[in-house]
Amino acid sequence: MIPTMILFGLAFGRWWRSTLVAAALLWPAVLLGSSVMQTDVGLLGASGLAVANAAVGVLAHQVILRAVRAMRCASPSHGDSR
């Protein structure tokens, strides 16, 4: 279950705010829909854990994105079209 939310964060980490909100709202719905969890037990905790796990994926996405951008800017051929 945890890797699912980390992969969700990795896949949609560019839009990190929407990703974290979606994780908070959709993951408890998935758990309820698949009868893994009852409505009266731990939905807030499940939502918090989903956001925390998705945040790990978002963070990894953002780190990779910034590293790629830094490498592009540091490239000697960047901006030189001759």
N, C-alpha and C positions, 0 to 999 in steps of 0.2 A: 504494500500500500504506500509506503513512504517513497519508494522510487518513482511511483506514478506522479506524485506531486512535484518531485524534483525535476523530472522530465518535462512536466507541464511548465514549470518555471524556466527551464532551459529553452524550450521551444518558443515561448511567448515573452521572454525576458526583455525584449525591446520596448514593449508596452507594459512596463513593470507595475504601474498603478492599477491598470485594468486587470492585469494578471493576478495580483494579490486580492483584489476585490472578488474576482471570479472564483479564486480558490476558496475564499471564505464562504461564498454563497453556494457554489456548485458541489463541493466535496461532501458537505453534510447531506445534500439532496441525493447524491449518488449512494451514500451509505444507507440512507432511508429507503431509497428505491430498490436497492438490492437486498434489503432485509438484514443487513449486517448490524444495524443499530436500531434501537427503539427510540421513539420520539421523546421520551421523558429522561433519557440517560445521556448526558455528555455531549450534546450537540455543540455547545459553546466550546468545549474542550477540543472536539474534533475540528471545529472551524479554526481554532487557534493553532493547532498542530498542522493543519493544511496550509495555513498562511506561512508558518515557520518553514515548512519543507519547501514550499514554492519559492520562498525568499532565498533559500540556498541556491536553487536553480537560477533564479533571477540574478543573483549576485555573480554566479559563475558566468552567465551570459554577458553581463555587463563588463566583467573583467576581460573576457575574451574579445568582446567588441572593442573596448578601448585599446587593448594590446594590438589588435589588427590595425586600427586607425593610426596608432603611434608608429607602427612599422611602415605604413603607407607614407606617412608624412616624413619619415626619416629616410625614405628611399631616395637615392640620388637622381632617379629619373622622374620623380614626382614633379609635375608642373612643367616639365621640359618637353615640348612637342616637336623639337627640331630633329 
